[in-house]
Amino acid sequence: MIRPSGMPMLGAKGFSSTLSLKCWTRMKNAKIRTLPRLEQHRMTLIKKNFGLQDQEARCGILKLISILLCLSAALDGSATLAAQGVAPAEEKVFVPGNPVTNESVEAGLLNMRNILRSSPAFQKDDAPTHLRLAGVLSQQGDPNGAIEEYQAAIQLNPVFAEAYRGLGAVFIDTHEWKDAEDALRTSTRLDDTDSQTFYWLGRALMAQHKFPNATMAFITATDLNPQDAEAFSDLGLVRMAQGHASDAAKALTQAIHLKPDYAEAHHRLELLRASQQDPEQLTQAAFEILNILFRRE
């Protein structure tokens, strides 16, 4: 499946749980003994995160990783920034002994963002360069920076389907469902051949309980990629929410056929079989899953 510039997201295939180790810059020449331990904890968290199936657990892990990134940037970021010729935001960066806040985490991310933007690899002001930088920033758990770069790419190239796709994926990550829907719809209008885009569009629509449109998006995703077990599973969930037990069973059975160890699809099919004689119970079970799946932190 196609991922826009390694774009990560939460709670679905290809999302933030698949953080790329290559995109984490190990601090060099660190003189503070805390850094190796932070690096060790960060690597452990990332490795464990690859195996997590629960969305909320993934969200918690990502937050911890972001905090560790902030700590690393704060403890050694000033020296690195000075080497790059970038002025650090020292007044906002985390200081050992002070509580870790959203502001301090964002300050650490901003430092890393500035380092990347000043590096030779991202000096060119064109749409592909902004797209690549957006992918790196999103992999580092910096959605604000990624959004800025995707929007810069779109401004330079208004028909850049991949940039709209990446932007929509980040908006899903931040639970901005309508913004995600708008960006992904634009991407599908510019390129109607990418199954991943339709899958993410289905997720954004499903989160807003726009079930008929979500159904169409998932059907298109499975038509484009008949091997997409996750799309079949989510199609089954949408059909459950609509009370269409037979269609839901077909989609979930296909998901399990494609991926026999797919625990989520097995669980949904078990709920379906337990409640298919009672349409109200069936839709209630589906909405309970949806509330857990898309609950804002």
C-alpha positions as CSV (number, residue, x, y, z in Angstrom):
1,M,0.0,0.0,0.0
2,I,1.2,3.5,-0.8
3,R,2.2,5.7,2.0
4,P,2.7,9.4,1.2
5,S,6.4,10.1,2.0
6,G,6.4,7.5,4.8
7,M,3.4,9.2,6.2
8,P,2.4,7.9,9.7
9,M,-1.0,8.0,11.3
10,L,-2.7,6.7,14.4
11,G,-5.2,4.0,14.8
12,A,-5.1,2.5,11.3
13,K,-2.6,0.8,9.0
14,G,0.3,3.0,8.1
15,F,-0.4,5.5,10.8
16,S,1.9,6.8,13.6
17,S,2.5,3.4,15.1
18,T,4.8,2.8,12.2
19,L,7.4,5.4,13.3
20,S,10.5,5.1,11.1
21,L,13.7,4.8,13.2
22,K,15.6,6.4,10.3
23,C,13.9,9.7,10.8
24,W,15.0,10.1,14.4
25,T,18.3,12.0,14.6
26,R,20.5,10.7,17.4
27,M,22.1,13.6,19.3
28,K,25.9,13.6,18.8
29,N,28.6,14.9,21.1
30,A,26.2,14.9,24.1
31,K,27.9,15.6,27.3
32,I,24.9,15.1,29.6
33,R,24.6,11.5,30.9
34,T,20.8,11.7,30.7
35,L,20.8,11.5,26.9
36,P,21.8,7.9,26.4
37,R,19.2,6.8,28.8
38,L,16.5,8.9,27.0
39,E,17.6,7.4,23.7
40,Q,17.4,3.9,25.2
41,H,13.9,4.5,26.5
42,R,12.8,6.0,23.2
43,M,14.1,3.1,21.2
44,T,12.4,0.6,23.5
45,L,9.1,2.5,23.2
46,I,9.3,2.6,19.4
47,K,10.1,-1.2,19.2
48,K,7.2,-2.0,21.5
49,N,4.9,0.3,19.6
50,F,5.3,-1.7,16.4
51,G,3.4,-4.6,18.0
52,L,0.5,-2.7,19.6
53,Q,-3.0,-3.3,18.3
54,D,-4.9,-1.0,20.6
55,Q,-5.3,2.5,19.3
56,E,-5.3,4.2,22.7
57,A,-2.1,2.4,23.6
58,R,-0.5,3.6,20.4
59,C,-1.6,7.2,21.2
60,G,-0.1,7.0,24.7
61,I,3.2,5.6,23.3
62,L,3.4,8.3,20.7
63,K,2.9,11.0,23.4
64,L,5.7,9.5,25.4
65,I,8.0,9.4,22.4
66,S,7.2,13.1,21.7
67,I,8.1,14.0,25.3
68,L,11.4,12.1,25.0
69,L,12.1,13.9,21.7
70,C,11.4,17.2,23.6
71,L,13.8,16.2,26.4
72,S,16.5,15.3,23.9
73,A,16.1,18.5,22.0
74,A,16.1,20.5,25.2
75,L,19.1,19.0,26.8
76,D,21.3,19.1,23.7
77,G,19.3,21.1,21.2
78,S,21.0,24.5,21.9
79,A,24.4,23.2,20.8
80,T,23.0,21.5,17.8
81,L,21.0,24.6,16.8
82,A,24.1,26.8,17.2
83,A,26.0,24.5,14.8
84,Q,23.2,24.9,12.3
85,G,23.0,28.6,12.7
86,V,19.5,28.5,14.1
87,A,18.4,30.5,17.2
88,P,17.0,28.2,19.9
89,A,13.8,29.0,21.7
90,E,15.4,28.7,25.1
91,E,12.7,30.4,27.1
92,K,10.2,27.8,26.2
93,V,12.2,24.6,26.1
94,F,11.9,22.0,28.8
95,V,14.3,22.5,31.7
96,P,15.1,19.5,34.0
97,G,13.1,19.9,37.1
98,N,10.2,21.7,35.4
99,P,7.0,19.9,34.5
100,V,6.7,18.6,30.9
101,T,3.9,20.7,29.3
102,N,2.4,20.8,25.8
103,E,4.3,24.0,25.3
104,S,7.6,22.5,26.2
105,V,7.0,19.5,23.9
106,E,6.0,21.8,21.1
107,A,9.2,23.9,21.7
108,G,11.3,20.8,21.5
109,L,9.6,19.8,18.2
110,L,10.0,23.3,16.9
111,N,13.8,23.1,17.6
112,M,14.0,19.9,15.6
113,R,11.8,21.4,12.9
114,N,14.2,24.3,12.5
115,I,17.2,22.0,12.4
116,L,15.7,20.1,9.6
117,R,14.6,23.2,7.7
118,S,18.1,24.6,7.8
119,S,19.7,21.4,6.7
120,P,21.1,21.2,3.1
121,A,18.7,18.4,2.2
122,F,15.6,20.7,2.5
123,Q,16.9,24.0,1.2
124,K,15.2,23.8,-2.1
125,D,11.8,25.7,-2.2
126,D,9.8,23.4,-4.3
127,A,6.8,21.1,-3.8
128,P,8.7,17.8,-3.7
129,T,11.1,19.1,-1.1
130,H,8.3,20.4,1.2
131,L,6.6,17.0,0.7
132,R,9.7,15.1,1.8
133,L,10.2,17.3,4.8
134,A,6.5,16.9,5.8
135,G,6.9,13.2,5.8
136,V,10.0,13.4,8.0
137,L,8.2,15.7,10.5
138,S,5.1,13.6,10.7
139,Q,7.3,10.5,11.4
140,Q,8.9,12.5,14.2
141,G,5.5,13.1,15.8
142,D,5.3,16.7,14.7
143,P,1.9,17.2,13.1
144,N,2.0,21.0,13.2
145,G,5.3,21.1,11.3
146,A,4.0,18.5,8.8
147,I,0.8,20.4,8.2
148,E,2.9,23.6,7.4
149,E,5.0,21.7,5.0
150,Y,2.2,19.9,3.2
151,Q,0.4,23.3,2.8
152,A,3.6,24.8,1.5
153,A,3.8,22.0,-1.1
154,I,0.2,22.6,-2.1
155,Q,0.7,26.3,-2.4
156,L,3.5,25.7,-4.9
157,N,1.6,22.9,-6.7
158,P,-2.2,23.1,-6.2
159,V,-2.7,19.8,-8.1
160,F,-0.3,17.8,-6.0
161,A,-2.4,14.8,-5.0
162,E,0.2,13.3,-2.8
163,A,0.5,16.4,-0.7
164,Y,-3.3,16.5,-0.2
165,R,-3.2,12.9,0.8
166,G,-0.4,13.4,3.3
167,L,-2.3,16.5,4.7
168,G,-5.4,14.5,5.1
169,A,-3.5,11.7,6.9
170,V,-2.1,14.2,9.4
171,F,-5.6,15.6,10.0
172,I,-6.8,12.1,10.8
173,D,-3.9,11.8,13.2
174,T,-5.0,14.9,15.0
175,H,-8.7,14.0,14.8
176,E,-9.6,16.9,12.6
177,W,-12.1,14.7,10.7
178,K,-13.7,17.3,8.4
179,D,-10.4,18.8,7.4
180,A,-9.1,15.3,6.7
181,E,-12.2,14.6,4.6
182,D,-11.8,17.8,2.5
183,A,-8.1,17.1,1.9
184,L,-8.6,13.5,1.0
185,R,-11.5,14.2,-1.3
186,T,-9.3,16.7,-3.2
187,S,-6.6,14.0,-3.4
188,T,-9.1,11.4,-4.8
189,R,-10.3,14.0,-7.4
190,L,-6.7,14.5,-8.5
191,D,-5.8,10.8,-8.4
192,D,-8.5,8.2,-8.3
193,T,-6.2,5.2,-8.5
194,D,-4.7,5.2,-4.9
195,S,-6.5,2.7,-2.7
196,Q,-4.8,4.1,0.5
197,T,-6.3,7.5,-0.1
198,F,-9.8,6.0,-0.3
199,Y,-9.2,3.9,2.8
200,W,-8.2,7.0,4.8
201,L,-11.2,8.9,3.4
202,G,-13.4,6.1,4.6
203,R,-11.9,6.4,8.0
204,A,-12.5,10.2,8.1
205,L,-16.1,9.7,7.0
206,M,-16.6,6.8,9.4
207,A,-15.4,9.0,12.3
208,Q,-18.1,11.5,11.5
209,H,-20.8,8.8,11.2
210,K,-21.2,9.5,7.5
211,F,-21.8,5.9,6.8
212,P,-23.2,5.8,3.2
213,N,-20.2,7.8,2.0
214,A,-17.8,5.8,4.1
215,T,-19.2,2.6,2.6
216,M,-18.6,4.0,-0.9
217,A,-15.0,4.9,0.0
218,F,-14.2,1.5,1.5
219,I,-15.8,-0.3,-1.5
220,T,-13.6,1.7,-3.8
221,A,-10.5,1.0,-1.7
222,T,-11.2,-2.8,-1.8
223,D,-11.9,-2.6,-5.6
224,L,-8.5,-0.9,-6.1
225,N,-6.8,-3.3,-3.7
226,P,-8.7,-6.6,-3.2
227,Q,-5.9,-7.7,-0.7
228,D,-6.7,-4.9,1.8
229,A,-7.9,-6.7,4.9
230,E,-8.2,-3.5,6.9
231,A,-10.4,-1.9,4.4
232,F,-12.7,-5.0,4.4
233,S,-12.8,-5.0,8.2
234,D,-13.8,-1.3,8.3
235,L,-16.3,-1.8,5.6
236,G,-17.8,-4.6,7.8
237,L,-17.9,-2.2,10.8
238,V,-19.7,0.5,8.7
239,R,-22.3,-2.0,7.5
240,M,-22.8,-3.1,11.1
241,A,-23.5,0.5,12.1
242,Q,-26.0,0.6,9.3
243,G,-27.7,-2.6,10.5
244,H,-26.8,-4.5,7.4
245,A,-25.7,-7.8,9.0
246,S,-25.3,-9.9,5.9
247,D,-23.1,-7.4,4.1
248,A,-21.1,-6.8,7.3
249,A,-20.5,-10.6,7.6
250,K,-19.3,-10.9,4.0
251,A,-16.8,-8.0,4.5
252,L,-15.5,-9.3,7.8
253,T,-15.2,-12.8,6.5
254,Q,-13.2,-11.6,3.6
255,A,-10.9,-9.6,5.9
256,I,-10.2,-12.8,7.9
257,H,-9.7,-14.8,4.8
258,L,-7.0,-12.3,3.7
259,K,-5.5,-12.1,7.2
260,P,-6.4,-15.1,9.3
261,D,-4.7,-13.8,12.5
262,Y,-6.6,-10.4,12.2
263,A,-7.8,-10.2,15.8
264,E,-9.9,-7.0,15.3
265,A,-11.9,-8.6,12.4
266,H,-12.5,-11.7,14.4
267,H,-13.8,-9.7,17.3
268,R,-16.1,-7.7,15.1
269,L,-17.4,-10.9,13.5
270,E,-18.1,-12.4,16.9
271,L,-20.1,-9.4,18.0
272,L,-22.0,-9.5,14.7
273,R,-22.9,-13.2,15.2
274,A,-24.0,-12.6,18.8
275,S,-26.3,-9.7,17.9
276,Q,-27.4,-10.3,14.3
277,Q,-30.8,-11.3,15.3
278,D,-31.3,-8.0,17.0
279,P,-30.7,-5.0,14.7
280,E,-30.7,-2.5,17.5
281,Q,-28.1,-4.5,19.4
282,L,-26.0,-4.8,16.3
283,T,-25.9,-1.1,15.7
284,Q,-25.2,-0.4,19.4
285,A,-22.2,-2.8,19.3
286,A,-20.9,-1.0,16.2
287,F,-21.3,2.4,17.8
288,E,-19.5,1.3,20.9
289,I,-16.5,0.2,18.7
290,L,-16.6,3.5,16.9
291,N,-16.7,5.5,20.1
292,I,-13.5,3.7,21.3
293,L,-11.8,3.9,17.9
294,F,-12.3,7.6,17.3
295,R,-12.5,9.0,20.9
296,R,-10.6,12.2,21.2
297,E,-7.8,12.0,23.8
